[in-house]
Amino acid sequence: MQQFPCPFCGERDEREFHFLAEAGKERPNTTVSIDDETWARYLYKQRNEKGEVQEIWMHLTCREVFLLKRHSVTMAVSESVSLRQGC
Ligand SMILES: [Zn+2]
């Protein structure tokens, strides 16, 4: 079982975490009309890159939302950074 580092709690079992999104994904401007394909691409399509990736995860136990940098092939985690403001 893989361990993920929560910035608040430390190393925990991967089953305690929930993937939220790829980091850096730009939300379409919804103040103007956008087509269905643009919206679907934003919601459902992932880059699914091989190598170093940056993702947003939540630790379900403490509700911490954080940026996780990991390698998508080896699953090695290189960094885990809280996204809370003012901490
Ligand atoms: Zn936590």
PDB file of the backbone (N, CA, C, O) and the ligand in Angstrom, with CONECT records:
HET     ZN  A 101       1
ATOM      1  N   MET A   1       0.845  -1.184   0.000  1.00  0.00           N
ATOM      2  CA  MET A   1       0.000   0.000   0.000  1.00  0.00           C
ATOM      3  C   MET A   1       0.889   1.246   0.000  1.00  0.00           C
ATOM      4  O   MET A   1       1.857   1.330   0.756  1.00  0.00           O
ATOM      5  N   GLN A   2       0.554   2.191  -0.842  1.00  0.00           N
ATOM      6  CA  GLN A   2       1.348   3.409  -0.940  1.00  0.00           C
ATOM      7  C   GLN A   2       1.024   4.362   0.207  1.00  0.00           C
ATOM      8  O   GLN A   2      -0.104   4.411   0.697  1.00  0.00           O
ATOM      9  N   GLN A   3       2.021   5.105   0.614  1.00  0.00           N
ATOM     10  CA  GLN A   3       1.863   6.117   1.648  1.00  0.00           C
ATOM     11  C   GLN A   3       1.941   7.493   0.983  1.00  0.00           C
ATOM     12  O   GLN A   3       2.810   7.732   0.145  1.00  0.00           O
ATOM     13  N   PHE A   4       1.045   8.383   1.353  1.00  0.00           N
ATOM     14  CA  PHE A   4       1.086   9.765   0.888  1.00  0.00           C
ATOM     15  C   PHE A   4       1.370  10.655   2.083  1.00  0.00           C
ATOM     16  O   PHE A   4       0.902  10.383   3.189  1.00  0.00           O
ATOM     17  N   PRO A   5       2.139  11.722   1.868  1.00  0.00           N
ATOM     18  CA  PRO A   5       2.414  12.645   2.979  1.00  0.00           C
ATOM     19  C   PRO A   5       1.397  13.783   3.029  1.00  0.00           C
ATOM     20  O   PRO A   5       1.363  14.631   2.137  1.00  0.00           O
ATOM     21  N   CYS A   6       0.575  13.797   4.065  1.00  0.00           N
ATOM     22  CA  CYS A   6      -0.309  14.940   4.302  1.00  0.00           C
ATOM     23  C   CYS A   6       0.538  16.025   4.969  1.00  0.00           C
ATOM     24  O   CYS A   6       1.255  15.731   5.926  1.00  0.00           O
ATOM     25  N   PRO A   7       0.475  17.280   4.488  1.00  0.00           N
ATOM     26  CA  PRO A   7       1.275  18.341   5.107  1.00  0.00           C
ATOM     27  C   PRO A   7       0.924  18.568   6.585  1.00  0.00           C
ATOM     28  O   PRO A   7       1.748  19.068   7.351  1.00  0.00           O
ATOM     29  N   PHE A   8      -0.278  18.204   6.974  1.00  0.00           N
ATOM     30  CA  PHE A   8      -0.712  18.414   8.358  1.00  0.00           C
ATOM     31  C   PHE A   8      -0.448  17.183   9.231  1.00  0.00           C
ATOM     32  O   PHE A   8       0.049  17.318  10.349  1.00  0.00           O
ATOM     33  N   CYS A   9      -0.774  15.995   8.736  1.00  0.00           N
ATOM     34  CA  CYS A   9      -0.718  14.757   9.539  1.00  0.00           C
ATOM     35  C   CYS A   9       0.544  13.926   9.328  1.00  0.00           C
ATOM     36  O   CYS A   9       0.907  13.129  10.193  1.00  0.00           O
ATOM     37  N   GLY A  10       1.209  14.101   8.202  1.00  0.00           N
ATOM     38  CA  GLY A  10       2.362  13.258   7.900  1.00  0.00           C
ATOM     39  C   GLY A  10       1.964  12.066   7.041  1.00  0.00           C
ATOM     40  O   GLY A  10       0.914  12.082   6.398  1.00  0.00           O
ATOM     41  N   GLU A  11       2.803  11.031   7.030  1.00  0.00           N
ATOM     42  CA  GLU A  11       2.575   9.866   6.180  1.00  0.00           C
ATOM     43  C   GLU A  11       1.315   9.113   6.594  1.00  0.00           C
ATOM     44  O   GLU A  11       1.111   8.799   7.767  1.00  0.00           O
ATOM     45  N   ARG A  12       0.468   8.831   5.585  1.00  0.00           N
ATOM     46  CA  ARG A  12      -0.759   8.086   5.834  1.00  0.00           C
ATOM     47  C   ARG A  12      -1.024   7.152   4.661  1.00  0.00           C
ATOM     48  O   ARG A  12      -0.483   7.332   3.570  1.00  0.00           O
ATOM     49  N   ASP A  13      -1.857   6.161   4.902  1.00  0.00           N
ATOM     50  CA  ASP A  13      -2.228   5.198   3.881  1.00  0.00           C
ATOM     51  C   ASP A  13      -2.972   5.903   2.730  1.00  0.00           C
ATOM     52  O   ASP A  13      -3.787   6.794   2.969  1.00  0.00           O
ATOM     53  N   GLU A  14      -2.692   5.504   1.507  1.00  0.00           N
ATOM     54  CA  GLU A  14      -3.317   6.142   0.337  1.00  0.00           C
ATOM     55  C   GLU A  14      -4.841   6.082   0.353  1.00  0.00           C
ATOM     56  O   GLU A  14      -5.492   6.919  -0.272  1.00  0.00           O
ATOM     57  N   ARG A  15      -5.420   5.114   1.052  1.00  0.00           N
ATOM     58  CA  ARG A  15      -6.881   4.993   1.093  1.00  0.00           C
ATOM     59  C   ARG A  15      -7.534   6.152   1.842  1.00  0.00           C
ATOM     60  O   ARG A  15      -8.749   6.331   1.762  1.00  0.00           O
ATOM     61  N   GLU A  16      -6.742   6.940   2.569  1.00  0.00           N
ATOM     62  CA  GLU A  16      -7.285   8.087   3.304  1.00  0.00           C
ATOM     63  C   GLU A  16      -7.356   9.347   2.442  1.00  0.00           C
ATOM     64  O   GLU A  16      -7.801  10.392   2.917  1.00  0.00           O
ATOM     65  N   PHE A  17      -6.922   9.261   1.175  1.00  0.00           N
ATOM     66  CA  PHE A  17      -6.827  10.447   0.325  1.00  0.00           C
ATOM     67  C   PHE A  17      -7.792  10.372  -0.845  1.00  0.00           C
ATOM     68  O   PHE A  17      -8.205   9.292  -1.268  1.00  0.00           O
ATOM     69  N   HIS A  18      -8.139  11.538  -1.354  1.00  0.00           N
ATOM     70  CA  HIS A  18      -9.000  11.633  -2.525  1.00  0.00           C
ATOM     71  C   HIS A  18      -8.370  12.589  -3.537  1.00  0.00           C
ATOM     72  O   HIS A  18      -8.006  13.718  -3.208  1.00  0.00           O
ATOM     73  N   PHE A  19      -8.251  12.107  -4.778  1.00  0.00           N
ATOM     74  CA  PHE A  19      -7.724  12.937  -5.862  1.00  0.00           C
ATOM     75  C   PHE A  19      -8.767  13.989  -6.235  1.00  0.00           C
ATOM     76  O   PHE A  19      -9.938  13.665  -6.431  1.00  0.00           O
ATOM     77  N   LEU A  20      -8.339  15.249  -6.332  1.00  0.00           N
ATOM     78  CA  LEU A  20      -9.270  16.318  -6.698  1.00  0.00           C
ATOM     79  C   LEU A  20      -9.083  16.789  -8.140  1.00  0.00           C
ATOM     80  O   LEU A  20     -10.058  16.921  -8.879  1.00  0.00           O
ATOM     81  N   ALA A  21      -7.833  17.045  -8.545  1.00  0.00           N
ATOM     82  CA  ALA A  21      -7.618  17.577  -9.891  1.00  0.00           C
ATOM     83  C   ALA A  21      -6.137  17.634 -10.224  1.00  0.00           C
ATOM     84  O   ALA A  21      -5.275  17.526  -9.352  1.00  0.00           O
ATOM     85  N   GLU A  22      -5.870  17.806 -11.505  1.00  0.00           N
ATOM     86  CA  GLU A  22      -4.513  18.117 -11.931  1.00  0.00           C
ATOM     87  C   GLU A  22      -4.234  19.565 -11.531  1.00  0.00           C
ATOM     88  O   GLU A  22      -5.115  20.417 -11.647  1.00  0.00           O
ATOM     89  N   ALA A  23      -3.056  19.845 -11.077  1.00  0.00           N
ATOM     90  CA  ALA A  23      -2.693  21.222 -10.743  1.00  0.00           C
ATOM     91  C   ALA A  23      -2.424  21.999 -12.024  1.00  0.00           C
ATOM     92  O   ALA A  23      -1.902  21.455 -12.998  1.00  0.00           O
ATOM     93  N   GLY A  24      -2.785  23.269 -12.008  1.00  0.00           N
ATOM     94  CA  GLY A  24      -2.491  24.134 -13.142  1.00  0.00           C
ATOM     95  C   GLY A  24      -3.497  24.069 -14.270  1.00  0.00           C
ATOM     96  O   GLY A  24      -3.310  24.698 -15.311  1.00  0.00           O
ATOM     97  N   LYS A  25      -4.561  23.314 -14.071  1.00  0.00           N
ATOM     98  CA  LYS A  25      -5.583  23.226 -15.104  1.00  0.00           C
ATOM     99  C   LYS A  25      -6.392  24.524 -15.094  1.00  0.00           C
ATOM    100  O   LYS A  25      -6.917  24.929 -14.057  1.00  0.00           O
ATOM    101  N   GLU A  26      -6.487  25.161 -16.241  1.00  0.00           N
ATOM    102  CA  GLU A  26      -7.152  26.461 -16.301  1.00  0.00           C
ATOM    103  C   GLU A  26      -8.644  26.308 -16.576  1.00  0.00           C
ATOM    104  O   GLU A  26      -9.043  25.705 -17.573  1.00  0.00           O
ATOM    105  N   ARG A  27      -9.460  26.858 -15.686  1.00  0.00           N
ATOM    106  CA  ARG A  27     -10.922  26.787 -15.836  1.00  0.00           C
ATOM    107  C   ARG A  27     -11.373  27.732 -16.954  1.00  0.00           C
ATOM    108  O   ARG A  27     -10.944  28.885 -17.001  1.00  0.00           O
ATOM    109  N   PRO A  28     -12.237  27.248 -17.853  1.00  0.00           N
ATOM    110  CA  PRO A  28     -12.739  28.135 -18.916  1.00  0.00           C
ATOM    111  C   PRO A  28     -13.521  29.306 -18.315  1.00  0.00           C
ATOM    112  O   PRO A  28     -14.108  29.194 -17.238  1.00  0.00           O
ATOM    113  N   ASN A  29     -13.515  30.406 -19.019  1.00  0.00           N
ATOM    114  CA  ASN A  29     -14.268  31.584 -18.594  1.00  0.00           C
ATOM    115  C   ASN A  29     -15.751  31.307 -18.782  1.00  0.00           C
ATOM    116  O   ASN A  29     -16.231  31.235 -19.913  1.00  0.00           O
ATOM    117  N   THR A  30     -16.482  31.152 -17.681  1.00  0.00           N
ATOM    118  CA  THR A  30     -17.909  30.813 -17.769  1.00  0.00           C
ATOM    119  C   THR A  30     -18.800  32.052 -17.717  1.00  0.00           C
ATOM    120  O   THR A  30     -20.024  31.933 -17.660  1.00  0.00           O
ATOM    121  N   THR A  31     -18.195  33.239 -17.736  1.00  0.00           N
ATOM    122  CA  THR A  31     -19.012  34.455 -17.805  1.00  0.00           C
ATOM    123  C   THR A  31     -19.455  34.718 -19.238  1.00  0.00           C
ATOM    124  O   THR A  31     -20.308  35.568 -19.493  1.00  0.00           O
ATOM    125  N   VAL A  32     -18.862  33.976 -20.165  1.00  0.00           N
ATOM    126  CA  VAL A  32     -19.301  34.021 -21.558  1.00  0.00           C
ATOM    127  C   VAL A  32     -19.712  32.612 -21.948  1.00  0.00           C
ATOM    128  O   VAL A  32     -19.365  31.650 -21.262  1.00  0.00           O
ATOM    129  N   SER A  33     -20.441  32.485 -23.032  1.00  0.00           N
ATOM    130  CA  SER A  33     -20.903  31.177 -23.476  1.00  0.00           C
ATOM    131  C   SER A  33     -19.721  30.337 -23.963  1.00  0.00           C
ATOM    132  O   SER A  33     -18.878  30.811 -24.725  1.00  0.00           O
ATOM    133  N   ILE A  34     -19.674  29.079 -23.507  1.00  0.00           N
ATOM    134  CA  ILE A  34     -18.649  28.154 -24.003  1.00  0.00           C
ATOM    135  C   ILE A  34     -19.349  26.918 -24.550  1.00  0.00           C
ATOM    136  O   ILE A  34     -20.457  26.582 -24.132  1.00  0.00           O
ATOM    137  N   ASP A  35     -18.692  26.251 -25.486  1.00  0.00           N
ATOM    138  CA  ASP A  35     -19.317  25.067 -26.081  1.00  0.00           C
ATOM    139  C   ASP A  35     -19.138  23.862 -25.161  1.00  0.00           C
ATOM    140  O   ASP A  35     -18.287  23.858 -24.271  1.00  0.00           O
ATOM    141  N   ASP A  36     -19.959  22.841 -25.397  1.00  0.00           N
ATOM    142  CA  ASP A  36     -19.955  21.647 -24.568  1.00  0.00           C
ATOM    143  C   ASP A  36     -18.606  20.932 -24.580  1.00  0.00           C
ATOM    144  O   ASP A  36     -18.168  20.410 -23.555  1.00  0.00           O
ATOM    145  N   GLU A  37     -17.957  20.910 -25.724  1.00  0.00           N
ATOM    146  CA  GLU A  37     -16.679  20.212 -25.823  1.00  0.00           C
ATOM    147  C   GLU A  37     -15.624  20.871 -24.937  1.00  0.00           C
ATOM    148  O   GLU A  37     -14.843  20.175 -24.289  1.00  0.00           O
ATOM    149  N   THR A  38     -15.592  22.198 -24.902  1.00  0.00           N
ATOM    150  CA  THR A  38     -14.637  22.911 -24.049  1.00  0.00           C
ATOM    151  C   THR A  38     -14.889  22.599 -22.583  1.00  0.00           C
ATOM    152  O   THR A  38     -13.955  22.351 -21.822  1.00  0.00           O
ATOM    153  N   TRP A  39     -16.156  22.613 -22.194  1.00  0.00           N
ATOM    154  CA  TRP A  39     -16.505  22.345 -20.800  1.00  0.00           C
ATOM    155  C   TRP A  39     -16.191  20.884 -20.436  1.00  0.00           C
ATOM    156  O   TRP A  39     -15.643  20.617 -19.367  1.00  0.00           O
ATOM    157  N   ALA A  40     -16.536  19.948 -21.318  1.00  0.00           N
ATOM    158  CA  ALA A  40     -16.253  18.528 -21.067  1.00  0.00           C
ATOM    159  C   ALA A  40     -14.750  18.284 -20.980  1.00  0.00           C
ATOM    160  O   ALA A  40     -14.300  17.496 -20.148  1.00  0.00           O
ATOM    161  N   ARG A  41     -13.972  18.946 -21.826  1.00  0.00           N
ATOM    162  CA  ARG A  41     -12.518  18.785 -21.796  1.00  0.00           C
ATOM    163  C   ARG A  41     -11.987  19.247 -20.444  1.00  0.00           C
ATOM    164  O   ARG A  41     -11.125  18.590 -19.861  1.00  0.00           O
ATOM    165  N   TYR A  42     -12.492  20.366 -19.944  1.00  0.00           N
ATOM    166  CA  TYR A  42     -12.054  20.865 -18.645  1.00  0.00           C
ATOM    167  C   TYR A  42     -12.425  19.884 -17.527  1.00  0.00           C
ATOM    168  O   TYR A  42     -11.611  19.612 -16.645  1.00  0.00           O
ATOM    169  N   LEU A  43     -13.639  19.361 -17.564  1.00  0.00           N
ATOM    170  CA  LEU A  43     -14.117  18.502 -16.472  1.00  0.00           C
ATOM    171  C   LEU A  43     -13.510  17.104 -16.489  1.00  0.00           C
ATOM    172  O   LEU A  43     -13.169  16.565 -15.436  1.00  0.00           O
ATOM    173  N   TYR A  44     -13.372  16.513 -17.677  1.00  0.00           N
ATOM    174  CA  TYR A  44     -13.097  15.083 -17.732  1.00  0.00           C
ATOM    175  C   TYR A  44     -11.767  14.678 -18.327  1.00  0.00           C
ATOM    176  O   TYR A  44     -11.297  13.572 -18.061  1.00  0.00           O
ATOM    177  N   LYS A  45     -11.156  15.509 -19.101  1.00  0.00           N
ATOM    178  CA  LYS A  45      -9.907  15.088 -19.754  1.00  0.00           C
ATOM    179  C   LYS A  45      -8.705  15.447 -18.895  1.00  0.00           C
ATOM    180  O   LYS A  45      -8.617  16.541 -18.339  1.00  0.00           O
ATOM    181  N   GLN A  46      -7.791  14.506 -18.803  1.00  0.00           N
ATOM    182  CA  GLN A  46      -6.566  14.697 -18.037  1.00  0.00           C
ATOM    183  C   GLN A  46      -5.381  14.646 -19.006  1.00  0.00           C
ATOM    184  O   GLN A  46      -5.459  14.018 -20.062  1.00  0.00           O
ATOM    185  N   ARG A  47      -4.291  15.309 -18.636  1.00  0.00           N
ATOM    186  CA  ARG A  47      -3.090  15.243 -19.466  1.00  0.00           C
ATOM    187  C   ARG A  47      -2.476  13.843 -19.371  1.00  0.00           C
ATOM    188  O   ARG A  47      -1.922  13.332 -20.344  1.00  0.00           O
ATOM    189  N   ASN A  48      -2.578  13.239 -18.207  1.00  0.00           N
ATOM    190  CA  ASN A  48      -2.079  11.880 -17.968  1.00  0.00           C
ATOM    191  C   ASN A  48      -0.636  11.721 -18.427  1.00  0.00           C
ATOM    192  O   ASN A  48      -0.302  10.786 -19.155  1.00  0.00           O
ATOM    193  N   GLU A  49       0.210  12.647 -17.994  1.00  0.00           N
ATOM    194  CA  GLU A  49       1.595  12.655 -18.413  1.00  0.00           C
ATOM    195  C   GLU A  49       2.406  11.570 -17.718  1.00  0.00           C
ATOM    196  O   GLU A  49       2.105  11.157 -16.598  1.00  0.00           O
ATOM    197  N   LYS A  50       3.428  11.130 -18.408  1.00  0.00           N
ATOM    198  CA  LYS A  50       4.351  10.163 -17.842  1.00  0.00           C
ATOM    199  C   LYS A  50       5.522  10.958 -17.266  1.00  0.00           C
ATOM    200  O   LYS A  50       6.155  11.733 -17.982  1.00  0.00           O
ATOM    201  N   GLY A  51       5.808  10.774 -15.998  1.00  0.00           N
ATOM    202  CA  GLY A  51       6.907  11.497 -15.365  1.00  0.00           C
ATOM    203  C   GLY A  51       6.405  12.299 -14.189  1.00  0.00           C
ATOM    204  O   GLY A  51       5.431  11.915 -13.540  1.00  0.00           O
ATOM    205  N   GLU A  52       7.067  13.422 -13.905  1.00  0.00           N
ATOM    206  CA  GLU A  52       6.698  14.274 -12.772  1.00  0.00           C
ATOM    207  C   GLU A  52       5.362  14.956 -13.042  1.00  0.00           C
ATOM    208  O   GLU A  52       5.182  15.590 -14.081  1.00  0.00           O
ATOM    209  N   VAL A  53       4.441  14.826 -12.120  1.00  0.00           N
ATOM    210  CA  VAL A  53       3.134  15.457 -12.239  1.00  0.00           C
ATOM    211  C   VAL A  53       2.821  16.221 -10.957  1.00  0.00           C
ATOM    212  O   VAL A  53       3.369  15.934  -9.893  1.00  0.00           O
ATOM    213  N   GLN A  54       1.928  17.199 -11.084  1.00  0.00           N
ATOM    214  CA  GLN A  54       1.479  17.970  -9.923  1.00  0.00           C
ATOM    215  C   GLN A  54      -0.036  17.829  -9.842  1.00  0.00           C
ATOM    216  O   GLN A  54      -0.758  18.109 -10.799  1.00  0.00           O
ATOM    217  N   GLU A  55      -0.494  17.389  -8.677  1.00  0.00           N
ATOM    218  CA  GLU A  55      -1.917  17.112  -8.506  1.00  0.00           C
ATOM    219  C   GLU A  55      -2.422  17.732  -7.207  1.00  0.00           C
ATOM    220  O   GLU A  55      -1.657  17.976  -6.273  1.00  0.00           O
ATOM    221  N   ILE A  56      -3.724  17.979  -7.173  1.00  0.00           N
ATOM    222  CA  ILE A  56      -4.371  18.472  -5.963  1.00  0.00           C
ATOM    223  C   ILE A  56      -5.078  17.288  -5.303  1.00  0.00           C
ATOM    224  O   ILE A  56      -5.880  16.603  -5.937  1.00  0.00           O
ATOM    225  N   TRP A  57      -4.778  17.057  -4.042  1.00  0.00           N
ATOM    226  CA  TRP A  57      -5.358  15.945  -3.286  1.00  0.00           C
ATOM    227  C   TRP A  57      -5.961  16.478  -1.993  1.00  0.00           C
ATOM    228  O   TRP A  57      -5.614  17.561  -1.520  1.00  0.00           O
ATOM    229  N   MET A  58      -6.869  15.693  -1.438  1.00  0.00           N
ATOM    230  CA  MET A  58      -7.421  16.011  -0.116  1.00  0.00           C
ATOM    231  C   MET A  58      -7.185  14.822   0.816  1.00  0.00           C
ATOM    232  O   MET A  58      -7.401  13.671   0.435  1.00  0.00           O
ATOM    233  N   HIS A  59      -6.745  15.108   2.023  1.00  0.00           N
ATOM    234  CA  HIS A  59      -6.668  14.077   3.047  1.00  0.00           C
ATOM    235  C   HIS A  59      -8.029  14.057   3.730  1.00  0.00           C
ATOM    236  O   HIS A  59      -8.409  15.016   4.402  1.00  0.00           O
ATOM    237  N   LEU A  60      -8.759  12.961   3.553  1.00  0.00           N
ATOM    238  CA  LEU A  60     -10.145  12.901   4.007  1.00  0.00           C
ATOM    239  C   LEU A  60     -10.272  12.949   5.525  1.00  0.00           C
ATOM    240  O   LEU A  60     -11.314  13.353   6.042  1.00  0.00           O
ATOM    241  N   THR A  61      -9.265  12.557   6.224  1.00  0.00           N
ATOM    242  CA  THR A  61      -9.319  12.540   7.685  1.00  0.00           C
ATOM    243  C   THR A  61      -9.292  13.942   8.279  1.00  0.00           C
ATOM    244  O   THR A  61     -10.078  14.249   9.175  1.00  0.00           O
ATOM    245  N   CYS A  62      -8.389  14.803   7.785  1.00  0.00           N
ATOM    246  CA  CYS A  62      -8.264  16.151   8.353  1.00  0.00           C
ATOM    247  C   CYS A  62      -8.790  17.231   7.409  1.00  0.00           C
ATOM    248  O   CYS A  62      -8.835  18.404   7.778  1.00  0.00           O
ATOM    249  N   ARG A  63      -9.194  16.842   6.179  1.00  0.00           N
ATOM    250  CA  ARG A  63      -9.721  17.752   5.156  1.00  0.00           C
ATOM    251  C   ARG A  63      -8.659  18.696   4.593  1.00  0.00           C
ATOM    252  O   ARG A  63      -8.996  19.704   3.972  1.00  0.00           O
ATOM    253  N   GLU A  64      -7.403  18.383   4.800  1.00  0.00           N
ATOM    254  CA  GLU A  64      -6.321  19.199   4.238  1.00  0.00           C
ATOM    255  C   GLU A  64      -6.302  19.044   2.718  1.00  0.00           C
ATOM    256  O   GLU A  64      -6.320  17.927   2.203  1.00  0.00           O
ATOM    257  N   VAL A  65      -6.266  20.170   2.005  1.00  0.00           N
ATOM    258  CA  VAL A  65      -6.135  20.166   0.547  1.00  0.00           C
ATOM    259  C   VAL A  65      -4.715  20.595   0.237  1.00  0.00           C
ATOM    260  O   VAL A  65      -4.244  21.614   0.741  1.00  0.00           O
ATOM    261  N   PHE A  66      -4.034  19.824  -0.588  1.00  0.00           N
ATOM    262  CA  PHE A  66      -2.620  20.098  -0.805  1.00  0.00           C
ATOM    263  C   PHE A  66      -2.173  19.735  -2.216  1.00  0.00           C
ATOM    264  O   PHE A  66      -2.824  18.973  -2.932  1.00  0.00           O
ATOM    265  N   LEU A  67      -1.038  20.312  -2.582  1.00  0.00           N
ATOM    266  CA  LEU A  67      -0.399  20.031  -3.866  1.00  0.00           C
ATOM    267  C   LEU A  67       0.569  18.878  -3.649  1.00  0.00           C
ATOM    268  O   LEU A  67       1.428  18.932  -2.768  1.00  0.00           O
ATOM    269  N   LEU A  68       0.425  17.851  -4.447  1.00  0.00           N
ATOM    270  CA  LEU A  68       1.303  16.683  -4.359  1.00  0.00           C
ATOM    271  C   LEU A  68       2.099  16.592  -5.652  1.00  0.00           C
ATOM    272  O   LEU A  68       1.529  16.555  -6.742  1.00  0.00           O
ATOM    273  N   LYS A  69       3.414  16.556  -5.521  1.00  0.00           N
ATOM    274  CA  LYS A  69       4.278  16.356  -6.680  1.00  0.00           C
ATOM    275  C   LYS A  69       4.784  14.931  -6.609  1.00  0.00           C
ATOM    276  O   LYS A  69       5.413  14.532  -5.629  1.00  0.00           O
ATOM    277  N   ARG A  70       4.505  14.160  -7.658  1.00  0.00           N
ATOM    278  CA  ARG A  70       4.929  12.767  -7.668  1.00  0.00           C
ATOM    279  C   ARG A  70       5.271  12.329  -9.080  1.00  0.00           C
ATOM    280  O   ARG A  70       4.941  13.003 -10.056  1.00  0.00           O
ATOM    281  N   HIS A  71       5.932  11.199  -9.169  1.00  0.00           N
ATOM    282  CA  HIS A  71       6.280  10.622 -10.462  1.00  0.00           C
ATOM    283  C   HIS A  71       5.187   9.631 -10.830  1.00  0.00           C
ATOM    284  O   HIS A  71       4.884   8.731 -10.048  1.00  0.00           O
ATOM    285  N   SER A  72       4.594   9.782 -12.002  1.00  0.00           N
ATOM    286  CA  SER A  72       3.434   8.968 -12.367  1.00  0.00           C
ATOM    287  C   SER A  72       3.799   7.517 -12.681  1.00  0.00           C
ATOM    288  O   SER A  72       2.912   6.666 -12.746  1.00  0.00           O
ATOM    289  N   VAL A  73       5.065   7.221 -12.874  1.00  0.00           N
ATOM    290  CA  VAL A  73       5.470   5.839 -13.156  1.00  0.00           C
ATOM    291  C   VAL A  73       5.946   5.156 -11.878  1.00  0.00           C
ATOM    292  O   VAL A  73       5.485   4.064 -11.544  1.00  0.00           O
ATOM    293  N   THR A  74       6.865   5.795 -11.168  1.00  0.00           N
ATOM    294  CA  THR A  74       7.409   5.185  -9.945  1.00  0.00           C
ATOM    295  C   THR A  74       6.522   5.445  -8.736  1.00  0.00           C
ATOM    296  O   THR A  74       6.634   4.749  -7.727  1.00  0.00           O
ATOM    297  N   MET A  75       5.638   6.443  -8.824  1.00  0.00           N
ATOM    298  CA  MET A  75       4.755   6.872  -7.739  1.00  0.00           C
ATOM    299  C   MET A  75       5.527   7.527  -6.583  1.00  0.00           C
ATOM    300  O   MET A  75       4.959   7.780  -5.521  1.00  0.00           O
ATOM    301  N   ALA A  76       6.805   7.798  -6.793  1.00  0.00           N
ATOM    302  CA  ALA A  76       7.614   8.438  -5.748  1.00  0.00           C
ATOM    303  C   ALA A  76       7.141   9.873  -5.544  1.00  0.00           C
ATOM    304  O   ALA A  76       7.014  10.629  -6.508  1.00  0.00           O
ATOM    305  N   VAL A  77       6.882  10.248  -4.309  1.00  0.00           N
ATOM    306  CA  VAL A  77       6.433  11.594  -3.979  1.00  0.00           C
ATOM    307  C   VAL A  77       7.654  12.461  -3.700  1.00  0.00           C
ATOM    308  O   VAL A  77       8.519  12.094  -2.905  1.00  0.00           O
ATOM    309  N   SER A  78       7.718  13.626  -4.369  1.00  0.00           N
ATOM    310  CA  SER A  78       8.857  14.514  -4.160  1.00  0.00           C
ATOM    311  C   SER A  78       8.495  15.706  -3.278  1.00  0.00           C
ATOM    312  O   SER A  78       9.373  16.290  -2.643  1.00  0.00           O
ATOM    313  N   GLU A  79       7.197  16.079  -3.228  1.00  0.00           N
ATOM    314  CA  GLU A  79       6.813  17.233  -2.416  1.00  0.00           C
ATOM    315  C   GLU A  79       5.319  17.198  -2.114  1.00  0.00           C
ATOM    316  O   GLU A  79       4.513  16.721  -2.913  1.00  0.00           O
ATOM    317  N   SER A  80       4.978  17.715  -0.948  1.00  0.00           N
ATOM    318  CA  SER A  80       3.584  17.813  -0.522  1.00  0.00           C
ATOM    319  C   SER A  80       3.435  19.162   0.169  1.00  0.00           C
ATOM    320  O   SER A  80       4.045  19.404   1.210  1.00  0.00           O
ATOM    321  N   VAL A  81       2.610  20.050  -0.423  1.00  0.00           N
ATOM    322  CA  VAL A  81       2.523  21.425   0.055  1.00  0.00           C
ATOM    323  C   VAL A  81       1.076  21.804   0.336  1.00  0.00           C
ATOM    324  O   VAL A  81       0.213  21.630  -0.525  1.00  0.00           O
ATOM    325  N   SER A  82       0.804  22.313   1.513  1.00  0.00           N
ATOM    326  CA  SER A  82      -0.544  22.749   1.879  1.00  0.00           C
ATOM    327  C   SER A  82      -0.985  23.897   0.976  1.00  0.00           C
ATOM    328  O   SER A  82      -0.167  24.730   0.587  1.00  0.00           O
ATOM    329  N   LEU A  83      -2.267  23.946   0.643  1.00  0.00           N
ATOM    330  CA  LEU A  83      -2.817  25.041  -0.160  1.00  0.00           C
ATOM    331  C   LEU A  83      -3.622  26.012   0.691  1.00  0.00           C
ATOM    332  O   LEU A  83      -4.279  26.907   0.161  1.00  0.00           O
ATOM    333  N   ARG A  84      -3.572  25.840   2.012  1.00  0.00           N
ATOM    334  CA  ARG A  84      -4.265  26.781   2.890  1.00  0.00           C
ATOM    335  C   ARG A  84      -3.566  28.132   2.855  1.00  0.00           C
ATOM    336  O   ARG A  84      -2.343  28.210   2.744  1.00  0.00           O
ATOM    337  N   GLN A  85      -4.349  29.181   2.951  1.00  0.00           N
ATOM    338  CA  GLN A  85      -3.811  30.531   2.956  1.00  0.00           C
ATOM    339  C   GLN A  85      -3.539  30.975   4.388  1.00  0.00           C
ATOM    340  O   GLN A  85      -4.300  30.650   5.299  1.00  0.00           O
ATOM    341  N   GLY A  86      -2.474  31.703   4.579  1.00  0.00           N
ATOM    342  CA  GLY A  86      -2.193  32.320   5.871  1.00  0.00           C
ATOM    343  C   GLY A  86      -1.768  31.364   6.961  1.00  0.00           C
ATOM    344  O   GLY A  86      -2.002  31.644   8.137  1.00  0.00           O
ATOM    345  N   CYS A  87      -1.156  30.252   6.621  1.00  0.00           N
ATOM    346  CA  CYS A  87      -0.675  29.301   7.634  1.00  0.00           C
ATOM    347  C   CYS A  87       0.821  29.388   7.802  1.00  0.00           C
ATOM    348  O   CYS A  87       1.395  28.660   8.612  1.00  0.00           O
TER     349      CYS A  87
HETATM  350 ZN    ZN A 101      -4.091  15.148   7.143  1.00  0.00          ZN2+
END
